[in-house]
Amino acid sequence: MQIWTGLGNPGPQYALHRHNVGFMALDVIADMHGFGPVQKKFQGWLQEGRIGTERVLLLKPGTFMNESGRSVAEAMRFYKLDLAALAVFHDELDLAPMKVKVKQGGGTAGHNGLRSIDKHLGADFRRVRLGIGHPGHKDRVTGHVLGNYAKAEIDGLTDMLAAVAAEAKWLADGDDVRFMNDVALRLQE
């Protein structure tokens, strides 16, 4: 069993924020792979399903970004899983918009959701980094991250989320390189 967590903030006012792209990714994965209904569990929203032969739980913490680790840690403890079973989908300033990279472990790069998970569980979890690009100056970061995607970005965002969901089988199988390559190929088409 694996737990895939999408990071975001709960509430309709945050739905299109760049900071919520982790939530968006899980929604598209759930739709494309026919996951079950949303259940309120672990201080968040959980959906159960299969991707290929792997049982995957999709978890969207309802605790707000800064406390995401509470929800994730509760689910991990309940299912008695170690960090190898966790993948966290999150927005990444240091990646060009709509680029997707996966890495194991690492720092938090100032991301409060990652910092919270690190605090509750440790840093050695898999991260699915969804690029939102850097606004160019550090004074503009907060507005950029907490701002909605622009209309001109919606087609690219839709394509990226669809590619992530379509290639999720490789992520479930632990083939991060194939996942990244196949997502990149879909986005070139």
C-alpha positions as CSV (number, residue, x, y, z in Angstrom):
1,M,0.0,0.0,0.0
2,Q,1.1,3.5,-0.8
3,I,-0.1,6.9,0.4
4,W,0.1,9.8,-2.1
5,T,-0.5,13.1,-0.4
6,G,-1.3,16.3,-2.3
7,L,-0.4,19.5,-0.6
8,G,-2.8,22.5,-0.6
9,N,-5.1,24.6,1.5
10,P,-8.7,23.6,2.0
11,G,-11.6,25.8,0.8
12,P,-12.9,27.0,-2.5
13,Q,-11.1,30.4,-2.2
14,Y,-7.7,28.5,-2.6
15,A,-8.8,26.0,-5.3
16,L,-6.9,27.6,-8.2
17,H,-3.8,28.8,-6.2
18,R,-0.5,27.6,-7.4
19,H,0.1,26.4,-3.9
20,N,-2.8,23.9,-4.4
21,V,-1.4,22.1,-7.4
22,G,-0.8,19.0,-5.2
23,F,-4.6,18.8,-4.5
24,M,-5.3,19.3,-8.2
25,A,-3.0,16.4,-9.1
26,L,-4.7,14.0,-6.7
27,D,-8.1,15.0,-8.1
28,V,-7.1,14.2,-11.6
29,I,-5.5,10.9,-10.6
30,A,-8.6,9.9,-8.7
31,D,-10.8,10.7,-11.7
32,M,-8.7,9.1,-14.3
33,H,-8.1,5.9,-12.3
34,G,-11.7,5.5,-10.9
35,F,-10.9,5.9,-7.2
36,G,-13.6,5.4,-4.7
37,P,-15.6,8.2,-3.0
38,V,-14.0,10.8,-0.8
39,Q,-14.0,9.9,2.9
40,K,-13.3,12.3,5.8
41,K,-10.3,10.7,7.6
42,F,-7.0,11.6,9.2
43,Q,-7.9,15.3,9.4
44,G,-8.4,15.4,5.7
45,W,-10.0,13.7,2.7
46,L,-9.0,10.2,1.6
47,Q,-9.8,8.2,-1.5
48,E,-8.9,4.6,-2.1
49,G,-8.1,2.9,-5.3
50,R,-5.7,0.9,-7.4
51,I,-3.1,2.0,-10.0
52,G,-2.0,-1.0,-11.9
53,T,-1.6,-3.7,-9.2
54,E,-0.8,-1.2,-6.4
55,R,-3.2,-0.1,-3.7
56,V,-2.9,3.6,-3.4
57,L,-4.6,6.0,-0.9
58,L,-4.9,9.6,-2.0
59,L,-4.8,12.0,1.0
60,K,-5.5,15.7,0.9
61,P,-4.8,17.2,4.4
62,G,-7.6,19.5,5.6
63,T,-5.2,21.1,8.2
64,F,-3.9,23.9,6.0
65,M,-0.5,23.8,4.5
66,N,1.5,24.6,7.6
67,E,0.1,21.6,9.5
68,S,0.0,19.0,6.7
69,G,2.3,16.7,8.6
70,R,-0.2,16.1,11.3
71,S,-2.7,14.6,8.8
72,V,0.0,12.6,6.9
73,A,1.6,11.2,10.1
74,E,-1.8,10.1,11.4
75,A,-2.5,8.1,8.2
76,M,1.0,6.7,8.1
77,R,0.8,5.5,11.7
78,F,-2.7,4.1,11.2
79,Y,-1.6,1.9,8.3
80,K,1.8,1.1,9.9
81,L,3.7,2.3,6.8
82,D,7.2,3.6,6.6
83,L,8.4,6.6,4.5
84,A,9.1,4.4,1.5
85,A,5.3,4.2,1.0
86,L,4.8,8.0,0.9
87,A,4.8,10.3,-2.1
88,V,4.0,14.0,-1.7
89,F,2.8,16.1,-4.6
90,H,3.6,19.7,-4.2
91,D,4.3,23.0,-5.9
92,E,7.9,23.8,-6.7
93,L,9.3,27.3,-7.2
94,D,12.6,26.1,-8.4
95,L,11.1,24.3,-11.4
96,A,9.9,25.9,-14.6
97,P,6.1,26.1,-14.8
98,M,4.5,22.8,-15.8
99,K,7.7,20.7,-15.4
100,V,7.5,17.6,-13.2
101,K,10.4,16.0,-11.3
102,V,10.6,13.3,-8.6
103,K,13.2,13.1,-6.0
104,Q,13.8,11.1,-2.8
105,G,14.4,13.1,0.4
106,G,16.0,16.5,0.5
107,G,15.4,19.9,2.1
108,T,12.2,21.8,2.3
109,A,13.2,24.9,0.3
110,G,11.0,27.1,2.5
111,H,7.9,25.1,1.6
112,N,5.8,25.0,4.8
113,G,3.9,21.8,3.9
114,L,7.1,19.9,3.3
115,R,8.6,21.4,6.5
116,S,5.5,20.1,8.5
117,I,5.8,16.6,7.0
118,D,9.6,16.6,7.7
119,K,8.9,17.6,11.3
120,H,6.4,14.8,11.9
121,L,7.9,12.0,9.9
122,G,11.5,12.9,8.8
123,A,12.8,14.0,5.4
124,D,13.3,10.8,3.5
125,F,10.1,10.7,1.5
126,R,9.5,10.8,-2.2
127,R,8.5,14.2,-3.6
128,V,6.6,14.8,-6.8
129,R,7.7,18.3,-7.6
130,L,5.2,20.2,-9.8
131,G,6.8,23.3,-11.3
132,I,5.2,26.7,-10.8
133,G,8.3,28.8,-11.7
134,H,9.8,31.6,-9.7
135,P,8.4,35.1,-10.1
136,G,11.9,36.6,-10.3
137,H,12.3,38.4,-7.0
138,K,11.9,37.0,-3.5
139,D,9.5,39.9,-2.5
140,R,7.0,38.5,-5.1
141,V,7.1,34.8,-4.0
142,T,4.2,34.9,-1.6
143,G,1.9,36.6,-4.0
144,H,2.9,34.2,-6.8
145,V,2.5,31.0,-4.7
146,L,-0.8,32.2,-3.2
147,G,-2.1,33.6,-6.5
148,N,-4.4,31.9,-8.9
149,Y,-3.1,30.4,-12.1
150,A,-3.6,32.9,-14.9
151,K,-6.0,32.1,-17.7
152,A,-3.1,31.8,-20.1
153,E,-1.6,29.0,-17.9
154,I,-4.8,26.8,-17.6
155,D,-4.2,24.8,-20.8
156,G,-0.6,24.0,-19.8
157,L,-1.8,23.2,-16.2
158,T,-4.5,20.8,-17.6
159,D,-2.0,19.1,-19.9
160,M,0.5,18.7,-17.0
161,L,-2.1,17.2,-14.6
162,A,-3.4,14.9,-17.3
163,A,0.1,13.7,-18.1
164,V,0.9,13.0,-14.4
165,A,-2.3,11.0,-14.0
166,A,-1.8,9.1,-17.2
167,E,1.7,8.0,-16.3
168,A,0.9,7.4,-12.6
169,K,1.4,3.6,-13.1
170,W,5.2,4.2,-13.3
171,L,5.1,6.1,-10.0
172,A,3.1,3.4,-8.3
173,D,5.6,0.8,-9.6
174,G,8.5,2.9,-8.2
175,D,10.0,3.7,-11.6
176,D,10.4,7.4,-11.1
177,V,12.7,7.9,-14.1
178,R,10.2,6.3,-16.5
179,F,7.4,8.4,-14.9
180,M,9.4,11.6,-15.4
181,N,10.4,10.7,-19.0
182,D,6.9,9.7,-20.0
183,V,5.3,12.8,-18.5
184,A,7.9,15.0,-20.3
185,L,7.2,13.2,-23.6
186,R,3.4,13.7,-23.2
187,L,4.0,17.4,-22.6
188,Q,6.1,17.8,-25.8
189,E,3.2,16.4,-28.0
